[in-house]
Amino acid sequence: MRQDIKAVAFDLDGTLYPNYRFNVRIIPFVFKEWRLLKAFGKTRDIIRKEQESSGDSFPMSGFYQYQARITGEILGLSPDETEEKINRLIYRGWEPIFKNVRTFPNVPETLHALRQGGYKLGLLSDFPPEAKLENMGLSGIWDAVLGAETTGAIKPHKQPFIELAAMLDLPCEEIIYVGNSLPYDVIGASRAGMKTAWIRSGFVIPDKFALLNETEQSPDFTFTDYRKLRDFMLD
């Protein structure tokens, strides 16, 4: 086991499973609720830009209400109505889909091997993760599970990563965070002081929000097969 690392933490969406396996299952939702989905995505972009410009003045209290207010302004709905729609249609509405979403190959085996190798396991997602993990058969193996929104910020803000480290009872420097997004997962975890591993699957499309550059930390490890991550951590 790598002596400087005591825990391996993971993103969920696009990291433990391929995004396409989820995306194909929400096509009916996209056609029916495209206005809500577009407004929600625009709101997330606004919040991330505010996080970048305001720095440590984030995280905020009342994140869900703030998110609903911005989304409601775009849709012409009240904050209460918008928050109810987001909870019912996106947060809760998507969770049953994960009963039919399979992980990347070798994910369960890798998680169990890491735990047997002495690592704590953590999970941090920008969306509520608990029901998704249960529906995918991946609950009950984690030392800490956290939805970033409950911290008042979303990735790549460092606060969710710092709070995950606190839940694991470890300093950030003793955690490696595994994610599929360079601008959200790798940059966010690096800013908090974590080591990072990047799962690269399919084509890499430049992100509209941010790209790694000379001022940001590149991944400490890049892999395409979970067996490589297992071997890297247990070598």
Secondary structure by P-SEA (a helix, b strand, c coil): ccccccbbbbbcccccccaaaaaaaaaaaaaacaaaaaaaaaaaaaaaaaaaaacccccccaaaaaaaaaaaaaacccaaaaaaaaaacccccccccccccccccaaaaaaaaaaaabbbbbbbbccccaaaaaaacccccccccccccccccccccaaaaaaaaaaaccccccbbbbbcccccaaaaaaaacccccccccccccccccccccccccccccccccaaaaaaaaac
